[in-house]
Amino acid sequence: MATGASQCTEENSKMVASEPFREGDVILRTADEVDFYVWRVILSVASPFFKSMFSLQQPSNTPPTSIPIVPVTEDSTALDGLLHL
């Protein structure tokens, strides 16, 4: 299993996790500033926590064309392991 920390790349001065976390409609940003692009529908089906979170009203100050960023307290290695379960 590849870890997010050792397999990430820099894009536009941001660290981005390795495949399969390079496409999605929401970004999970880790404590060590690595971006994991994930799909809301997949997280919602797999996790009641994310299903509840994504059902909440989103802030109105977010431009409709931008991808929402959800900061998480885990580092990239921990999040990579969790998302591979």
N, C-alpha and C positions, 0 to 999 in steps of 0.2 A: 504494500500500500504506500503510495507516494504521500508525502506530507506537504501541506500548503506552504510551509516555511521554506522547504528546500526546493520546491518546484515552481515557485512564483516567478513572474517576469515583471519588468517595469514597463508600463505604458502610460504616456503622458504624465510622467513623474509620480505615478501611483503604482503600488505593487499589486499585481493581479494574480490570483491563485491559478494553478494549473488546470488542465482539462479534468473533469467536465464542467468546471466552474468559471468558464469564460463567456458564457452566454446566459441571459436571463432577463427578467423584468423587475428585479429588485436586487440590491447589493447588500450583502452582510459584510460590514467592515469590522475587522478584528481589532483587538487591543494593540497589536503590533502593526496596524495600518495596512493589512492585506485585504483586498476586495475579493469577495466570492460572489459572482453573479449566479443567481439561482432563480428558479421559476416559482412564483407564488402558488400556483395550483398544485404543484408537486409537494411543496412544504405543507400546504393546507390539508392535503389528503393524508400525509404521513404524520402530522402533528396537530393535536387539538390546540396547543399553544399558538402555533402560527395561524391556524384557522381563525381563532379568536382575534389575534392581533390584526390580521389582514381584513377582518370584517369591520374594524373600527374606522370611523371617519378620518380621512387623511388631512393634514394641515393644508390650509388654503394658500399658504405662501410658497408652496412647491410648484414650480412651473410644470404644466401638463406634459411637456416634452422631455423632462428630465427623469432619470431612473431614480426611484426613492432609495435612500441609503439608510440602513438600520445598523446603528453601532451595537456591537456585542462586546462583552467583557472578556470573552475567551481569546486566547492567542490563535494564530493561524494553524498551528499543529493540532491543537485540541478541536477546533472547528472542522478541520479537514477530516479528522477521525470520526466526529459525530455525523457529518454529512455522508460519509461512506457507509454508515450502518445500514 
